[in-house]
Amino acid sequence: MTLFICFTLFCLQGVNAEGYQQPLQIAQNDVVITTYEVLKKELYFAEATGGQDRPRRTQATYMAPTSPLLLVQFWRLCLDEAQMVEGSATRAAEMARKFHTVHRWCVTGTPIQKSIRDLDGLFDFLHLDRPRLLYPDDTLVEILAKVFRRTRKSQVADQIRLPPQTEKVHWLSFSAIEEHFYQQQHTRCGQEAVVAFEKYRGNLKAKLSAVDPHTLNGLLFPLLSLRQVQMLLIFF
């Protein structure tokens, strides 16, 4: 016995690209898919006034349409690559929070990239209280376990059927001119690193996680500069 599952898919380009779409037309589909770029532009149409409540020299000649996405009650709203809304102030994040939906899902392989504050945008979208570590016994795993589900690659390997991973190493050698240039930059970056660390009055034995981001960027900038020189020589 063969079971066929059929569903309708609607790709939404937004009011700016294809004009106003009737909410009923959108709601008749099983799956509606769009992009974060569309969500950014759709925010302009997120309010009934279409953003025309701002002072104008002349009276508007037409009423800007509202976004039909806000006139549909979705069963589930799923954000793929959800780290795109980590910043709560981004236009895509603001638009995503306005949706009317029963369930909200976030799918991401990198929920935290710089600090725990990266989770703020995700929790705001999920309409949950932002995570706070109040006591030494609190662990991030215990807090997130209530709302997060982690899927390992081994659990879905038979479904995605990835080919075996292979690794090839290619050793590149600098020419005489490239080597001379690189050594000059290496010396310069080393001197800048010494100056940066001398300016840093904190504990030099402290972990990098304990250094504030602004200071850390200043300390690591010479290393970043040297790596950029390496990439420049390799690819150009």
RAWOMO-V724058 format. One record per backbone hydrogen bond with DSSP energy under -0.5 kcal/mol. CO is the residue of the C=O (numbers start at 1). NH is the residue of the N-H. If there is no record, write none. Layout:
BEGIN
co=CO nh=NH
co=CO nh=NH
END
This chain:
BEGIN
co=2 nh=4
co=4 nh=6
co=8 nh=30
co=8 nh=31
co=10 nh=12
co=10 nh=33
co=11 nh=13
co=14 nh=17
co=14 nh=18
co=15 nh=19
co=22 nh=25
co=22 nh=26
co=23 nh=27
co=24 nh=28
co=26 nh=29
co=31 nh=10
co=33 nh=12
co=35 nh=39
co=36 nh=40
co=37 nh=41
co=38 nh=42
co=39 nh=43
co=41 nh=44
co=42 nh=45
co=43 nh=46
co=45 nh=67
co=47 nh=50
co=49 nh=52
co=51 nh=54
co=62 nh=64
co=67 nh=70
co=68 nh=71
co=69 nh=72
co=72 nh=74
co=72 nh=100
co=74 nh=102
co=75 nh=103
co=76 nh=78
co=77 nh=79
co=77 nh=105
co=78 nh=80
co=79 nh=82
co=79 nh=107
co=81 nh=84
co=82 nh=85
co=83 nh=86
co=86 nh=88
co=86 nh=121
co=87 nh=90
co=90 nh=94
co=91 nh=95
co=92 nh=96
co=93 nh=97
co=94 nh=98
co=95 nh=98
co=95 nh=99
co=96 nh=99
co=99 nh=101
co=100 nh=74
co=103 nh=77
co=105 nh=79
co=106 nh=108
co=107 nh=81
co=107 nh=82
co=115 nh=118
co=116 nh=119
co=117 nh=120
co=119 nh=123
co=120 nh=124
co=121 nh=125
co=122 nh=126
co=123 nh=128
co=124 nh=127
co=132 nh=134
co=135 nh=138
co=139 nh=143
co=140 nh=144
co=141 nh=145
co=143 nh=146
co=144 nh=147
co=144 nh=148
co=150 nh=152
co=152 nh=155
co=152 nh=156
co=153 nh=156
co=153 nh=157
co=156 nh=159
co=156 nh=160
co=157 nh=161
co=168 nh=170
co=169 nh=171
co=170 nh=172
co=175 nh=179
co=176 nh=180
co=177 nh=181
co=178 nh=182
co=179 nh=183
co=180 nh=184
co=181 nh=185
co=182 nh=186
co=183 nh=187
co=184 nh=188
co=185 nh=189
co=186 nh=190
co=187 nh=191
co=188 nh=192
co=189 nh=193
co=190 nh=194
co=191 nh=195
co=192 nh=196
co=193 nh=197
co=194 nh=198
co=195 nh=199
co=196 nh=200
co=199 nh=201
co=202 nh=204
co=203 nh=206
co=207 nh=210
co=208 nh=211
co=212 nh=216
co=213 nh=217
co=214 nh=218
co=215 nh=219
co=216 nh=220
co=217 nh=221
co=220 nh=224
co=221 nh=225
co=222 nh=226
co=223 nh=227
co=224 nh=228
co=225 nh=229
co=226 nh=230
co=227 nh=231
co=228 nh=232
co=229 nh=233
co=230 nh=234
co=231 nh=235
co=232 nh=236
END
